[in-house]
Amino acid sequence: MVESHMGAVPAVPDLTDLGSTVPRYAVIFRTHFWDDFAQRQFDRLLLQVSSGHVYILVDETNGVVEGIKHDRVVRLTEQNVLDMGLPRAGTGNLLWFNGDYPLYYFLKDHGSYSYYLQLEYDVVLNTDVDHLVSRAAADAVDFVGLTKGEPVHEWAWLHTTEGVYDPRGVRCKLICLSLFSHRALQALETRRLAMAEQLHDAIITTWPFCEGFIATEMEADGFISVELSDYTDTAAYDTWPPFVESDLPTMTGHPIIHPVLDQERYVGSLLKYKVGLIGYVNINSLLHRKLRRLPVRAYLTALCTSFAFKAVRTLRSHRLLPG
């Protein structure tokens, strides 16, 4: 046992398939809905997995999700993770802010794997998953994520780590596609439960966002954390802006693409995030360049509606229009 601030680090279980160099691993496809787009995304994933067991992990907090035709489906709600002793902490959607919670629920009944690869429904892989997992196993890696975006001191969720970690030691990594060893998930769950007691006793008053929690804890002694970019090209992997599904045939050279959305969700994402009024009126803006991937009829109504809403909101915030 190696000691760290997370407590005793569990030994790595020998769960490798006999006669195989590929460790026994699970692939966890995470979603909260099921429609034709989710099915297409899932079908694409299946093409890239040879040895792993592929599961659908579906959040049914807002109701039963029907239409899934697969033999490995794990259904959960917020109440399921709360029943495990994990706290209702953080802001917004519980299972989004605490993106690690569903993994602990999955581990509870599926603990026979050496590795767990999770990906969101909007991730597309054009790479051999067996090869990726095998490389990580050969390096005895515990966590593979991706550092990308603003530096840590400018990270939007840095405030959620205050009083929990030394600011100089905080890390944050994207986990939309991420790989965990068995012992990493065990240790992370144990740490979250210990922090829950500290939160209850007011020893801590903040609750780290999952991207910071996981990356920072995996820097502890005894764990090996690796950048996804050390294993494959991540040029098409970020949080925003999205890629439209219809462009996938031209992007097969990218091993990881995120986020990928169907036409309606693509337009909705472009108009919802990070777009000021100048972006609407400047036809050379990123917004318009991305929208031009589609015919005008596919987005014109939504574009005009979104512009009107944001214009009114801006005028009201400057008290130029009655509220």
N, C-alpha and C positions, 0 to 999 in steps of 0.2 A: 504494500500500500504506500502510495506517495501522498504526503500531506500537503494541503493547500488551504487557502482561505475558504474554499468550498467544502472543506472537510476531507475525509478519506476518499481518494480517487479509486473507483472500482477497477479491478483487474479486467483486462480485455477477455471476453469469453471466446473460446475457440469454437466458432460457429461456421467455419468454412466448409462448403460442400466437399465431400470426399471425392478425390480424383479431379478436382477442379481448382484452377488458380483464381477463379472469381469468388469472392466471399459471398456468403448468403446475405442477400440484401432485399429490402422492400422499397418500392417506389410509391410515393404518396401523392396522388393527384388531388389537389384541394380546390373545392368549389362550394358555392352556396346556392347553385341553381343547376338546372339541366335543360338544355334545348339543343337544337341542331348544331349550333356553334360549339357548345361544350363537347358534344359527341365527336365533332370533327377534330377538335383539339386532342381529345383522348385517343382517337384513332391514330393521329400523328405520333403521339407518344409511344403507343404500342409498337410501332415500326422500329423504334430505336432501342427496345429492351429485349434481350435474349434470355438471360438467366434469372433476372430479378422477378419478384412477385409484385404485380402492379395492383394497387388498391385505389379506390376512390374514397376520399375522406370528405364527406359532405356536411356542411353546417345547416342544420334544420331548426335553428332557433326561431325563425320566422314561419315555420310550417314544414310539413312533409314535402320532400322533393321527389317527384315521381318521374318515371320514364327512364330510369337508369337500368340498363341491361348489361350487367357485369357480375361475375361471381364473387368478387371481392369488394364489398362496399361496407364502409364503416360510417355510421350516422351518429352525429353528436349535436348537442345543444349547449348553450352557455351553462345551463343547470348541471350538465354532466361534469364539467370541469370544476364548477363550484363545489359539487359534492365530493371532489377529491381533496378539498381543503385549500384550493387555490382561490385567492381573494378577488372580489369584484373591484379592481383597481385600474387606474389609468383613465384615459378620456376616450370618448367616442365608443365605437363598436368594441366590445370586450375581446372578441377573438381576433380582431385586427390589431388592436394595440398590443395585445399579448399573443402574438402569432406563434409563440412557442407552446401555449396551453394545449392546442389540439394534438400536438406531437406526444405529449405526456399521456393523453387519453388513449392515443393509438398504441403507445408502448405498453400500456397496462395489459392488453390482451394479445399483443403481438411482439413479445419480447425475445423471440428466437432468432433475430437477425443480427448480424455483425454491423450492418450499415443501413441507414435510412436516408433516402434521397427524397426530398420534398420539392414540389413545384406547384405554383399557382396555375389556375386554368388558363391564364393568358401568356404562359411561357411556351415557346416552340423550340424543340431540340432537333438539330440536324447533326447529331453526333452519337456515337456508340456509347450507351450508358454503361454497359459492362466494362468497357475500357476505362472510362472515367473512374468508376468505383474501384476497379482493380489497381489503378495507379495510386489512388488514395490509400488503399489497404497496404500496398507495397511500401508506402512511406509512413505507415502507422499513423495516419492523420485522424484527428478526432472531429475536426470541423472545417468545412470548406464554404466560404462565403465570399462576398466581393465588396471591397472598399471602393466606393465611387461617389462622386458628388462633391459637395462643399467640404472643407477641412473640418475636423471635429469641433474646433472652437466656434465654428459658425453653424454647426448642425442644429436643425430646428428643434430637436428633441433633447438637446443637451441638458436642459433644465430638469428633465425627469430623473437625472442621475445625481442631482445635488444632494449631498448628505449621505449618499450610498457609496460613491466611489471618489477617490482622489481624481480631480479633473485631469490631472496629467496622465492618468492611466486609462481614461475612457477611450473605447474603440467603438466604431459602428460599421456594420456591414449589411449589405442587402441580403435578404434571405428568401427572395421570391423563388430562387433556385438555390438550394443549399443541401449539403451532405453532412450527416452526423454519424459518429460511431455510437454503438450501443451504450458504452460507458459515458459518453458525453451527454446523451439525453437523460440518463439516470442521474448524473451529477447536476445537471441544470434543473431538473425537477426538484431534487433535494434542496438546492439553493433557493429556488423560488418559495418552497414551503417554509424554509427557515426565515426568509425575508418576510413572509406573510405574518409570522409571529412577531417580528420586529415592528411591522407596520401596525399590528393590533396593539402592541405595547407602546406605540409612539416613539420607539427608538429611532425609526426612520419615518419621514413624512412624505416622501416621494416614492414613485414606483417606476423603475426604468422601462422605457419603451423597448420592445423585444429586440430590435436591431442593435441597440446599445448593450442591453443585458447579455445577450448571447455572445457577442464579439468580445466584450470586456471579460466575462467569466472564462471564456476559452483561452484567454491569455494567461490563466493561472498556471502555476508550476504543475507539470505532469500531463499537460494537454498539448497537443500539436494542432495549431491553426494555420491553414494555408489559404492563400488567395485563389479564387477560381481562375483568375487570369494567369496563374502559373501553370494551369493545366490546359487551357483552351482560350481561344479568342473571345473577348467579351465586348467587342466594339458595338454590337447591336443590342446590348443588355444595359438598360437603365430603367428609371421609374417613369419617365415622360420625356418627350411626346411618344404617343403610340405609333405602331405600324398597323396598316390595314391588312386584313387577312388576304385580300385579293392580290397583294404584292408578294406573297410568300414564294411563288414560283421563281421570282427574280432574286431571291435571297437565300438560296440553298447553300451558298458559300459561307454563311454565318452559322456557326455551330449552336449558338444560343441567341434567341430573339425574344425580347420582352420590352414593353407589353405589346401583344398582338390582339387585336379586337376585330370583330365583324363590323360591317359598315355602320350600323346604327350606333353601336357602342363607341366606335372610333370617333365619329362626329361628336357624340356627347362628351367624350373625354377631352377632345381638343377645345371645346367651348367652355368646359367647366373649370379648367385649371390654368393658372399662370398667364392669362391673356388680358392685357389692359385694353382700353378703348383704341389706342394707337394701333394695336395689332389688328383690329377690325377694319380700320380705314386704309391701312397701308397694304396694298395688294402684293407687296414683296415680303411681307412678314412671314415668320415661320408658320403662323396659323394658316395663311392663305396658301403657302407652298404645300403644306400637308393636306389641306382640303382639296387642292387641285389633283390629288390622286384619285378623286371621285368625280363623276359627272355633276354639274351644278345642281341639277334637280334633286340630287341626293342630300344636299345640305343647305340650300338657299333659305328655306323656311326656318330651319333651326338657327341658322346664322343671324337672320334678321331678328328673330325673337330674342336670342341671347344678347345681341347688341342693344336692343331696346331696354331690356331688363338691366343690364350693367350701366347704361347711360343714365337711366332714371336713378339708380342707386348712387351713382357718382354725384349727380346733381344734388340729390338730397343730402349726401354726406357733406357737401360744401354749402348747404343751406341755400342753394339756388333754386330749389323746387320745394314746395310744401310737402311735408311728410304725411 
